[in-house]
Amino acid sequence: MSVPDDRPAIRARGLTRRFGALTAVDRLDLEVRRGEVYGFLGPNGSGKSTTIRMLCGLLLPSAGDIEVLGRRIPQQAEALKRSVGYMTQKFALYDDLSVGENPLFVASVHDLPRAAAHARVETLLARYWLTDLRRQLAGTLSGGQKQRLALAAAVLHEPALLFLDEPTSAVDPQSRREFWDSLFELADAGTTLLVSTHYMDEAERCHRLAILDRGRLVADGSPRALMDGLPGQTFLVECAAPRAAQQALAGAPGVLATAQIGASLRVLAQGSAADAAALRHALAASGIGARVEPTPPNLEDVFVAATQRPRHADGAAA
Ligand SMILES: Nc1ncnc2c1ncn2[C@@H]1O[C@H](COP(=O)(O)OP(=O)(O)OP(=O)(O)O)[C@@H](O)[C@H]1O
């Protein structure tokens, strides 16, 4: 199905999903352009999977409007089946079918003619480095190999739009990088991708992304725009006791957010209210000697600021 050029691949307005008393997704507005790699970043339970499942037509919204590839969801979800692919962190293929048999089975579900199915499966096994493993049972593959096979199955019917829900959470760093190279190959060929992740380096690779927190969209834009739009100044604090330093700075004037990264601490502070000297002073008052230097903001800072501030604002820590 072709989509008119001027229409986004995904548009959602006021998207909401309640489970009993819990509002898992809260009045979400979203727009994903055609051909872009769009990221969903958020803490555990922030509503990423629930949103993706509603956009795919797998879960009914409690409220709101969704349009995907020009079709209204959930009303026209059936008509979208052929244009959309879906892949989750959980391996959804058959452990006791081989690497070659799994995508052939998926092809039969999509009613692909036999000869075309065989040709397509060969192409995909080669593209995702699975040809030599074709006779191996899927259940015996490594995490990275399983994800490549799952990707092959998800794109078998050449969907215009692919949803990926934390696709790399069970794979090693090198496999994660290779997997993302494959995602960009798909995007270069015109596929729109919406991918949720916990990993900052993956989010940074997206063309644009949305940060979710407790079901709400708390920031969206390109990684660059989000970093440039961060209010205040970021500081790197290096000291022997970063945890104690974090506690000492938590209530200090002008400090918006803090996050311990390895042995150091990143601090987001309001421009005029706190500079390096003021932070050093606040630390010294708690008996902590530290090196404090301004540092360029990164996506982690954006994430911490976006997901910490509302908690301070309304006092409703999850
Ligand atoms: N079927 C369900 N019934 C009741 N509550 C649910 C259901 N599905 C999700 N939730 C709740 O909705 C909230 C959002 O969950 P969701 O899985 O969408 O978050 P997530 O951001 O994908 O989390 P994670 O990163 O851990 O996968 C959570 O509090 C979760 O417990």
The ligand as a Tripos MOL2 file, in Angstrom:
@<TRIPOS>MOLECULE
LIG
   31    33     1     0     0
SMALL
NO_CHARGES

@<TRIPOS>ATOM
      1 N1         -2.3070   -5.9830   30.3450 N.pl3     1 LIG1
      2 C1         -2.0100   -5.1810   31.3670 C.ar      1 LIG1
      3 N2         -2.7590   -5.1530   32.4830 N.ar      1 LIG1
      4 C2         -2.4780   -4.3260   33.5130 C.ar      1 LIG1
      5 N3         -1.4350   -3.4580   33.5110 N.ar      1 LIG1
      6 C3         -0.6420   -3.4430   32.4320 C.ar      1 LIG1
      7 C4         -0.8880   -4.2830   31.3030 C.ar      1 LIG1
      8 N4          0.0760   -4.0240   30.3640 N.ar      1 LIG1
      9 C5          0.8750   -3.0800   30.8920 C.ar      1 LIG1
     10 N5          0.4370   -2.7120   32.1200 N.ar      1 LIG1
     11 C6          1.0380   -1.6840   32.9810 C.3       1 LIG1
     12 O1          1.1220   -0.4870   32.2420 O.3       1 LIG1
     13 C7          2.3230    0.2220   32.5440 C.3       1 LIG1
     14 C8          3.0990    0.4610   31.2690 C.3       1 LIG1
     15 O2          3.6300   -0.7900   30.8320 O.3       1 LIG1
     16 P1          4.4570   -0.9420   29.4750 P.3       1 LIG1
     17 O3          4.7730   -2.3960   29.3380 O.co2     1 LIG1
     18 O4          3.7380   -0.2780   28.3780 O.co2     1 LIG1
     19 O5          5.7710   -0.1120   29.8090 O.3       1 LIG1
     20 P2          7.1800   -0.1140   29.0750 P.3       1 LIG1
     21 O6          7.6120    1.3020   29.0220 O.co2     1 LIG1
     22 O7          7.0900   -0.8670   27.8020 O.co2     1 LIG1
     23 O8          8.0670   -0.9090   30.1320 O.3       1 LIG1
     24 P3          9.3770   -1.8470   29.9200 P.3       1 LIG1
     25 O9         10.4530   -0.9240   29.4870 O.co2     1 LIG1
     26 O10         9.5870   -2.4150   31.2800 O.co2     1 LIG1
     27 O11         8.9960   -2.8760   28.8810 O.co2     1 LIG1
     28 C9          3.0500   -0.6170   33.5870 C.3       1 LIG1
     29 O12         2.7510   -0.1180   34.8580 O.3       1 LIG1
     30 C10         2.4610   -2.0060   33.3810 C.3       1 LIG1
     31 O13         2.5050   -2.7520   34.5910 O.3       1 LIG1
@<TRIPOS>BOND
     1     1     2 1
     2     2     3 ar
     3     2     7 ar
     4     3     4 ar
     5     4     5 ar
     6     5     6 ar
     7     6     7 ar
     8     6    10 ar
     9     7     8 ar
    10     8     9 ar
    11     9    10 ar
    12    10    11 1
    13    11    12 1
    14    11    30 1
    15    12    13 1
    16    13    14 1
    17    13    28 1
    18    14    15 1
    19    15    16 1
    20    16    17 2
    21    16    18 1
    22    16    19 1
    23    19    20 1
    24    20    21 2
    25    20    22 1
    26    20    23 1
    27    23    24 1
    28    24    25 2
    29    24    26 1
    30    24    27 1
    31    28    29 1
    32    28    30 1
    33    30    31 1
@<TRIPOS>SUBSTRUCTURE
     1 LIG1         1 GROUP 0 **** ****
